[in-house]
């Protein structure tokens, strides 16, 4: 049971809280401005019952001390930056190394660890703002980020909007951990997954792109048809046999004239629910919770590896080092906007 009073606390000199939003169909989310995290996501069923389909904790102290990127906004750059450095307009910038020699999810204190400002709330929506100052974790420029969660019918919409005063790199995603049987209800091996992509992004042993895109044909990455996760997750192709932690290149990713339309990227089925993921981002990163363990969640159940799955719509990982990938640099005067929708059927 979520202890809402525990979220009423000053962290990093700022007020933290928890906010409940609900749609006209009964879809309900609890959002905290600590990390812009989804604390709970209750999906209605035909019989009127509600199922919380994301992992997480009951108190703010647990969120503060057991950080595993549950359900927050990852940034300034989601995923890895190779060798923790990048060149922008001829200048080399060095970032925090928090994944061996690489930068992961923005460094030691990424956006998922920051207290965001609550800009606006309504019955079915909340808008959050974070100013990432120039030099934070080594990144140049003051980057303003708005994230808006909106519940409409059985859709959870996530809108991203950013601008900067210096050229910098950006890649935002929400890192929600889903189990459609319900939080704490065992593994996701009995779920099925479909990824509507003809191509994937090959990675090296450090989960970094090697710089090309290949056809999924004849590989374990071919999930164009609904695939039982148990039949694929432990294939040695994936993350040295640990589970899935791979990226798919979504249709239109390399079209210079593309206006980034919202399109269906993935379909996850489990328990009594089907969840579609729609997005304007060019990449679908799928992570099967390979390193989740030794955490007791909201229901009192202990989480184990592969007890949830993340469908992270985002830019290509490490795109700043690969000119052929979609651009991840944002410049002054540009508006950076994307949308992802988790739709429950």
Secondary structure, 3 states (H helix, E strand, C coil): CCCHHHHCEEECCEEECEEEEECCCCCEEEEECECCEEEEEEEECCCCCEEECECCCCCHHHHHHCCCCCCCEECCECCEEHHHEEEECCEEEECCCCECCEEECCCCCCHHHCECEEEEECCCEEEEEEEECCCHHHCCCCEEEEEEEEEECCEEEEEEEEEECCCEECECEECCCECCCCCCCCCCCCCEEEECCCEEECECCCCCECCCCEECCCCCCCCCCCEEHHHCCCCCCCHHHCCCEEEEECCCCCCCCCCCCCEEEEEEEECCEEEEEEECCCEEEEECCCCCCCEECCCCCEECCCCCEEEEEECCCCHHHCCCCCCCEECCCCCEEEEEEEEEC
